[in-house]
Amino acid sequence: MCIMKNTPKFLNLLKSYFLNRTQSVSLTITDKNKKIKVISNKLNVTQGVFQGSLLGPLFFNIFLNDIFYSLDNSHNENFELTCYADDIVLCTYHADPDQLVTITDQILSNLSFWCQQNNLSINFSKSKYLVINNKNVKPLKLKSPIDQVDSFNYLGLILNSELKWCTHIKTLCSRLQKTCYLFRIIRNALPPEHIKTIFHSYFQSIVRYGVQFWGNDTNAKSVLLLQKRCLRIVLKMKPRESCREVFKKHKIMTVYSMYVFEVCKYIHKHRDESFIQNSDLHHYNTRRRDDVHVGLAHPSVLVMIQIYNKLPSELRALTHTKFEKKLKILLSENVLYSVKEFLYPV
């Protein structure tokens, strides 16, 4: 604000960006094999942030900035708000279902009030709520017309009511099966080098997305089988031919290698601020003093810490950039068909 007060030219620049904007709709109609382009009358744009501009995301973030402060005024600590562009996720939690309904209704009421103050509205037809619990809970009766679902796709990850990844992996495998069929079609039409490039940039990128969350699930074995199938198609191998040495030769990570890589990369990057090391708890010169402290962690987090502690101490002492390079080489040379192979090598 201080900068804006002292620079009238900057204010005039912002005014020129927002004011005197118009919009119209363009439609192409085919009539008697002729294409006719029709454009509607122009209407003035009186609110909103304009899409397609470089400053659009910045002004949109500024526009949504005070939504967090407006909800914090409710003095309720049993909720968290997460925004990604125009997608808003509201997480409320309580052990008592009745209290959970009360908290959720209160936060939704505050959110609706903020939207009204800012000329916005909540699209309840696209809004869903998911109850995450390990017990069978009756559907919550919220005041807002929001439907309850058993699973929900958020940013490409499918969450279910039990926080299990079976639904996500099933959907992922369906997508990978279609990708395998695609490679079967194009493998004879393109050079092998191009096929390998497409394999890494398309197939492997699909597998890699969010693997740090679901990579240790028991159903991840089906993803490994599809990796093998696609690799056999790309390299024109026999249906039952072993792929372990092929993974190693071409430096291709299996789904379990990707999981170990992403987990170790995350812990190494956030080790100092998000994790406790044994050296923080005592000053004895033990063999495990530089390990990340396990403590009473969630089983999934416990496995992640065990994987990171399994790495050589010389590797963990490297800077983050060098750590990633060395870890990628290590995992390329040691093909993993399960997480246990990394934790308990033969």
C-alpha positions in Angstrom: 0.0 0.0 0.0 2.9 2.4 0.8 4.2 1.9 -2.7 0.8 2.5 -4.3 0.3 5.8 -2.3 3.7 7.1 -3.5 3.3 6.1 -7.1 0.2 7.5 -8.8 1.4 6.2 -12.1 1.3 2.7 -10.8 -2.3 3.2 -9.7 -3.2 4.6 -13.1 -1.6 1.5 -14.6 -3.7 -0.8 -12.5 -6.9 1.2 -13.4 -6.1 0.9 -17.1 -5.8 -2.9 -16.6 -9.2 -3.3 -14.9 -11.4 -0.6 -16.4 -13.0 -0.4 -19.8 -12.8 -4.2 -20.3 -15.4 -5.8 -22.6 -16.2 -9.4 -23.5 -18.1 -11.2 -26.2 -18.9 -14.7 -27.4 -17.7 -16.1 -30.7 -19.5 -19.0 -32.4 -18.8 -20.7 -35.7 -21.9 -22.2 -37.3 -21.9 -24.6 -40.3 -24.8 -23.9 -42.7 -25.0 -25.7 -46.1 -21.3 -26.6 -46.0 -20.4 -23.0 -45.2 -18.8 -21.9 -42.0 -20.3 -18.7 -40.6 -18.7 -16.9 -37.7 -21.0 -15.1 -35.4 -19.9 -12.7 -32.6 -22.2 -11.4 -29.9 -22.5 -7.8 -28.8 -19.8 -6.6 -26.4 -20.6 -6.4 -22.7 -18.7 -4.5 -20.1 -16.8 -6.6 -17.5 -17.6 -5.2 -14.1 -16.0 -7.8 -11.8 -13.7 -10.8 -11.7 -10.1 -11.3 -12.7 -9.3 -11.6 -16.4 -8.1 -15.0 -17.6 -5.2 -15.5 -20.0 -3.1 -12.6 -18.7 0.2 -12.7 -16.9 -1.1 -10.6 -14.0 -4.3 -12.7 -13.7 -2.9 -15.3 -11.2 -1.3 -12.6 -9.1 -4.5 -10.5 -8.8 -6.6 -13.7 -8.2 -4.3 -14.6 -5.2 -4.7 -11.1 -3.9 -8.4 -11.4 -4.3 -8.6 -14.6 -2.3 -6.0 -13.6 0.2 -8.3 -12.4 3.0 -10.5 -15.6 2.9 -8.1 -17.2 5.4 -8.4 -14.3 7.8 -12.2 -14.2 7.6 -12.4 -17.9 8.6 -9.8 -17.5 11.3 -12.1 -15.1 13.0 -14.5 -18.0 13.8 -12.1 -18.9 16.7 -12.4 -22.6 15.8 -9.2 -24.6 15.6 -10.8 -27.8 14.2 -10.5 -26.9 10.6 -7.9 -26.3 7.8 -8.4 -24.5 4.5 -6.4 -25.3 1.4 -6.5 -23.4 -1.9 -5.2 -24.4 -5.2 -6.2 -21.8 -7.8 -10.0 -21.7 -7.6 -10.3 -25.2 -5.9 -10.9 -24.8 -2.2 -10.7 -27.8 0.2 -12.1 -27.4 3.7 -11.0 -30.0 6.3 -12.9 -30.2 9.6 -12.2 -32.8 12.2 -13.7 -33.9 15.5 -14.3 -37.3 17.2 -18.0 -36.6 17.8 -20.0 -36.6 14.6 -22.6 -34.1 16.0 -19.8 -31.7 16.9 -18.3 -32.3 13.4 -21.6 -31.2 11.8 -21.8 -28.1 14.0 -18.2 -27.1 13.1 -18.6 -27.7 9.4 -21.9 -25.8 9.2 -20.3 -22.8 11.0 -17.3 -22.7 8.7 -19.5 -23.1 5.6 -21.7 -20.3 6.9 -18.6 -18.0 7.3 -17.4 -19.0 3.9 -20.7 -18.2 2.3 -20.8 -14.8 4.0 -17.3 -14.1 2.6 -18.4 -15.0 -0.9 -21.5 -12.8 -0.7 -19.3 -9.9 0.4 -17.0 -10.4 -2.6 -19.8 -11.0 -5.2 -19.1 -14.7 -5.4 -21.2 -17.8 -4.8 -20.4 -21.4 -3.9 -21.3 -24.0 -6.6 -22.9 -26.6 -4.4 -23.6 -28.9 -7.4 -19.9 -29.4 -7.8 -19.1 -29.5 -4.1 -18.8 -32.8 -2.3 -17.9 -33.9 1.2 -16.0 -37.0 2.2 -16.1 -38.4 5.8 -12.7 -40.0 6.6 -13.1 -42.6 9.4 -12.2 -46.2 10.0 -15.7 -46.8 11.3 -19.1 -46.9 9.6 -20.5 -43.4 10.2 -24.0 -42.4 9.2 -24.2 -39.6 6.5 -23.8 -36.2 8.1 -26.8 -33.9 7.8 -25.3 -30.6 6.8 -27.4 -27.4 6.3 -25.8 -26.8 3.0 -27.0 -28.9 0.0 -23.7 -30.9 -0.4 -23.7 -34.6 -1.4 -21.6 -37.1 0.5 -19.3 -39.4 -1.6 -17.2 -42.5 -0.8 -14.2 -41.2 -2.8 -13.1 -38.0 -4.3 -10.5 -37.0 -7.0 -8.5 -34.1 -5.8 -5.7 -32.8 -8.0 -5.3 -36.3 -9.6 -5.3 -38.3 -6.4 -8.4 -40.3 -5.5 -9.0 -40.3 -1.8 -11.6 -42.6 -0.2 -13.2 -42.7 3.2 -10.7 -45.1 4.7 -7.6 -43.3 3.3 -6.7 -46.3 1.3 -5.3 -46.1 -2.3 -7.1 -49.1 -3.9 -9.5 -46.9 -5.8 -6.7 -44.6 -7.0 -4.4 -47.5 -8.1 -7.3 -49.2 -9.9 -8.0 -46.0 -11.9 -4.3 -45.6 -12.5 -3.9 -49.1 -13.8 -6.9 -48.6 -16.2 -5.1 -45.6 -17.6 -1.8 -47.4 -17.9 -3.5 -50.3 -19.8 -4.7 -47.9 -22.4 -1.1 -46.5 -22.6 0.3 -50.0 -23.2 -2.1 -50.4 -26.1 -0.9 -47.1 -27.5 2.7 -48.2 -27.4 1.7 -51.5 -29.2 0.4 -49.4 -32.0 3.2 -46.9 -32.4 6.3 -49.1 -31.7 6.7 -50.1 -35.3 6.0 -46.6 -36.6 8.7 -44.7 -34.8 12.5 -45.2 -34.1 13.4 -47.0 -30.9 15.0 -43.9 -29.4 11.7 -41.9 -29.9 9.7 -44.7 -28.4 11.9 -44.7 -25.3 11.6 -41.0 -25.0 7.8 -41.2 -25.1 7.9 -44.1 -22.6 9.8 -41.9 -20.1 7.8 -38.7 -20.7 4.4 -40.3 -20.8 4.1 -43.7 -19.2 6.7 -43.1 -16.4 5.4 -39.6 -15.6 1.9 -41.1 -15.1 3.3 -43.6 -12.6 5.5 -41.0 -10.8 2.6 -38.6 -10.0 1.9 -38.9 -6.3 3.8 -42.1 -5.9 5.2 -40.9 -2.5 1.6 -41.4 -1.2 0.6 -44.7 -2.6 3.9 -46.4 -3.7 4.0 -48.6 -0.6 0.4 -49.8 -0.9 -0.1 -53.5 -1.4 -1.9 -52.9 -4.7 1.1 -51.1 -6.2 2.3 -54.5 -7.4 -0.2 -54.3 -10.2 1.5 -51.0 -11.4 4.8 -52.8 -11.5 3.3 -55.6 -13.7 2.0 -53.0 -16.1 5.5 -51.3 -16.1 6.9 -54.7 -17.1 4.3 -55.2 -19.8 4.9 -51.8 -21.3 8.6 -52.3 -21.2 8.3 -55.6 -23.1 6.2 -53.9 -25.7 8.6 -51.0 -26.2 11.7 -53.2 -26.4 9.9 -56.0 -28.3 10.7 -58.6 -25.7 9.0 -62.0 -25.2 5.9 -62.0 -23.0 7.5 -64.0 -20.1 11.1 -62.6 -20.4 12.6 -61.2 -17.3 12.8 -57.4 -17.0 15.1 -56.9 -14.0 18.3 -56.6 -16.0 16.5 -54.5 -18.6 15.4 -52.0 -16.0 19.0 -51.8 -14.9 20.5 -51.6 -18.4 18.2 -48.7 -19.5 18.3 -47.0 -16.1 14.5 -47.2 -15.7 13.0 -46.9 -12.2 10.4 -49.3 -11.1 7.4 -47.9 -9.2 9.0 -49.0 -5.9 12.3 -47.2 -6.9 10.3 -44.1 -7.7 8.6 -44.4 -4.2 12.0 -44.6 -2.4 13.4 -41.8 -4.5 10.5 -39.4 -3.8 10.3 -40.3 -0.1 14.0 -39.8 0.4 14.1 -36.6 -1.6 11.2 -35.1 0.5 12.8 -36.1 3.9 16.2 -34.8 2.8 14.8 -31.5 1.8 12.7 -31.0 4.9 14.8 -32.8 7.4 15.9 -29.8 9.4 12.5 -28.1 9.8 10.0 -31.0 9.8 11.9 -34.0 11.3 13.8 -34.6 14.5 17.3 -36.3 14.4 18.7 -38.5 17.1 21.5 -36.0 17.6 18.8 -33.4 18.7 17.8 -35.7 21.6 21.3 -36.8 22.8 24.9 -35.9 22.3 26.4 -39.4 22.4 28.6 -40.4 19.5 26.5 -43.5 18.4 26.3 -45.1 15.0 22.7 -43.8 14.6 23.1 -40.3 15.9 22.6 -38.7 12.4 19.5 -40.8 11.7 16.0 -39.3 11.6 14.3 -40.1 14.9 11.4 -42.6 14.5 9.4 -41.8 17.6 5.6 -42.5 17.7 5.0 -41.9 14.0 2.2 -43.1 11.8 3.0 -46.5 10.2 3.2 -44.9 6.7 5.6 -42.2 8.0 7.5 -44.8 10.0 8.3 -46.7 6.7 9.4 -43.4 5.1 11.8 -42.7 7.9 13.2 -46.2 7.9 13.8 -46.0 4.1 15.7 -42.7 4.6 17.8 -44.0 7.5 18.8 -47.0 5.3 20.7 -44.7 3.0 24.5 -44.4 3.6 25.5 -41.6 5.9 27.8 -40.2 3.3 24.9 -39.8 0.8 22.7 -38.1 3.4 25.4 -35.6 4.1 25.4 -34.2 0.6 23.6 -31.1 -0.6 20.1 -31.6 -1.9 21.1 -31.3 -5.6 24.0 -33.8 -5.3 21.9 -36.0 -3.1 19.2 -36.4 -5.9 21.8 -37.2 -8.5 23.6 -39.8 -6.4 20.3 -41.4 -5.2 19.0 -41.7 -8.7 22.2 -43.5 -9.8 21.9 -45.8 -6.7 18.3 -46.7 -7.5 19.0 -47.2 -11.2 21.8 -49.8 -10.3 19.6 -51.6 -7.7 16.3 -52.5 -9.3 13.5 -52.8 -6.7 10.6 -55.1 -7.0 9.3 -54.3 -3.5 10.1 -51.8 -0.7 11.3 -54.8 1.4 14.1 -55.3 -1.1 15.4 -51.9 -0.1 14.9 -52.2 3.6 16.1 -55.8 4.0 18.5 -56.6 1.1 19.6 -60.2 0.7 
